[in-house]
Amino acid sequence: MAVKSDIEIAQAADVRPIQEIAEKLGIPADALIPYGHDK
């Protein structure tokens, strides 16, 4: 089994909006300081 490169891992990642992740963790939206839609 070959080791995947960083770019292969990044391209295969399921990117979700940070608000969605925060909501699942119980973090209120006003506690976020987003840098774009996914970070």
Buried (B, 14 or more C-beta within 10 A) or exposed (E): EEEEEEEEEEEEEEEEEBBEEBEEEEEEEEEEEEEEEEE
